[in-house]
Amino acid sequence: MTKNIGFVGMISMRERLERKMSDTLSHTIPGISSVHANVLDMIGNTPVVDVSNLSPNPNVRILAKLEMQNPFGSVKDRIANAMIEAAERDGSLLPGQTILEPSSGNTGIALAAIARLKGYPIKILLPESVSIERRQMLEIMGAEVILTPGPEGSNGAVKRAKEMAEDHPEWCFIYQYANEANPLAHYEGTGPEIWRDVPEITHFVAGLGTSGTLMGTGRYLKEQNPDIQIIAVEPPLGERVEGLRNMDEGYIPPIFENWNGFDLLDRKRVVRPRESIEWTRRLVRECGIFAGLSTGAALAGAAKVAASIGPNDPPATILFIVCDGGWKYLSTGAYTADLDEAEANAEAIIYF
Ligand SMILES: Cc1ncc(COP(=O)(O)O)c(C=O)c1O
């Protein structure tokens, strides 16, 4: 005899989100239950893991915050969700309206996934030179992908998106570089989580792309303890580490200016693409953490900070951000190829 399991029929994700908003579906008890009402509830509260076996200084702990554990695979899940919610709140994103964003990377993937769950069509502009996995991910998530010329890089995609936004005021242009919801997601999420889990933190290290992570998390941490050092990692001028920007390239993200980035940052650490690859490899080989290349850059920066702390200084705890996993970079050979070849590939492919 077949047992009646009480199946009441399928409901769409959109319906579930709406029900969730009216508070009828959620049965997640924060901090206790790991049952979630939907994937968006899984954004944030990422774990921290001790990787001090990589520290060049026995007096210094190094901790990794695993943002690749977010449901769409990166730190950008936080801001994509926050930017869409903010646009819904202020009325710039109405039901069924098209979203537009230039992003070859993690922001595009997270925005596309959330847009589809919520029923918004989405157009993502990306340079044709990005790694193949990125384009595939965007297509899997349901984005309409619009390619821009490879030699113009990500700045070309941004320029084209701005022109399209002007031609189509009926679309919602998210623009993560100037969107306040980006640093706010870190001010309200990443920063408080770090303070809750690691109140002994002395240094916070992260790569700088839009600057949202550093501005939001950095400001929150400084407000709790002004002695915490906020350190940005950037590639040398003219060299590339995926996801990161050199601030002397001529483009300063509006977020960085609005959040007084020059005052907030205590230091910048320059990390070369080759070092990023080397440290990304060490992280997977010696700690089992399979991360993207900007993580190797942040870890290299953390190791430089650790090495600069003297034997008579008080013990330090450095926390750095693991932005994403390594899957999207496999085609570059970053993990397996000869180092020279991997370095050349990293220079040739545009990642953000
Ligand atoms: C892989 C990766 N790492 C680091 C960053 C930098 O983070 P943020 O934009 O918050 O400065 C980005 C974002 O552009 C990224 O995609």
The ligand as a MOL file (V3000), in Angstrom:
LIG
                    3D

  0  0  0     0  0            999 V3000
M  V30 BEGIN CTAB
M  V30 COUNTS 16 16 0 0 0
M  V30 BEGIN ATOM
M  V30 1 C 37.1960 37.5590 -6.7480 0
M  V30 2 C 37.1040 38.9200 -6.1520 0
M  V30 3 N 37.9440 39.2760 -5.1940 0
M  V30 4 C 37.9070 40.5010 -4.6340 0
M  V30 5 C 37.0210 41.4540 -5.0240 0
M  V30 6 C 37.0350 42.8020 -4.3760 0
M  V30 7 O 35.9770 43.0470 -3.4860 0
M  V30 8 P 35.3020 44.4810 -3.3950 0
M  V30 9 O 34.5920 44.7350 -4.7020 0
M  V30 10 O 34.3570 44.4150 -2.2370 0
M  V30 11 O 36.3790 45.5020 -3.1930 0
M  V30 12 C 36.1370 41.1210 -6.0400 0
M  V30 13 C 35.2040 42.1230 -6.5330 0
M  V30 14 O 35.3280 42.8290 -7.4740 0
M  V30 15 C 36.1660 39.8320 -6.6160 0
M  V30 16 O 35.3150 39.4560 -7.5960 0
M  V30 END ATOM
M  V30 BEGIN BOND
M  V30 1 1 1 2
M  V30 2 1 2 3
M  V30 3 2 2 15
M  V30 4 2 3 4
M  V30 5 1 4 5
M  V30 6 1 5 6
M  V30 7 2 5 12
M  V30 8 1 6 7
M  V30 9 1 7 8
M  V30 10 2 8 9
M  V30 11 1 8 10
M  V30 12 1 8 11
M  V30 13 1 12 13
M  V30 14 1 12 15
M  V30 15 2 13 14
M  V30 16 1 15 16
M  V30 END BOND
M  V30 END CTAB
M  END
